[in-house]
């Protein structure tokens, strides 16, 4: 059995952050350990979230105990950081993991912003780029984050392809427009795959976290990257379709968990 470590937010009543990504990994058979960067009652979009960020030393202390268990991690996934100091600790954790398993996959979800603006301090966004991108196997930005990272408006597949080579890691870019549809674009050198589907007028938070976790799970299970993309996008699309049709306020991950296993892969466009 493969084992993954997730370093991200833990939100009690909302299917976002590690609450979503770890669920997807576990449902697909990946043993998953979570180090929370913040512990909240609900997504901040609903109002005061309750809870708080965890002190940096809390994360380091947790890792010290986990490390003492001599777990061989096959992957590390990072998500939301609530403090600049969390990023340096995450980098140290990744180095420890790689020292035991040099083949470990490092997925960095650069949770920075959306809709034209950062929602973390610029210093934190800079630290993610500086300390984590160089040691990442894969980054999973949304299209606005991709624009921020590259310094070029990423409004189309063509622009993303032009500038993805500037990033040292492979990229899985979400929310990429394609005429009247939207999709996810994977780029790693000459490997370029695009999977898209119908646009929803609005969806609950957590789709990006779920997609990243599901994609990582399929890679750990041995799928080719193009197949992992087709399967993971199909699964999240199915779950989002239910969310929209039933007017769900939160992503119905538990109710629709079988979609993580049985959703029919969407067509792959090889670019």
Protein Blocks (a to p, Z undefined) as FASTA:
>chain_A
ZZddddddddfkbcehjllmmmmmmmnopacddddfbdcfbdfkloceehadddfklmmm
mmmmmmmnopacfbdcddddfbfklmmmmmmmmmmmmmmmmmbccdddddfbgehiafbd
fklmmmmmmmmmmmpfbdcddfklmmmmnopacfbfklmmmmmmmpmbdcddehiaehja
ccddddehjbccdddddddfbdcehjlmmmmmmmmmmmmnopafklmmmmmmmmmmmmmm
mmmmnopabdcfklmmmmmmmoccdddddZZ
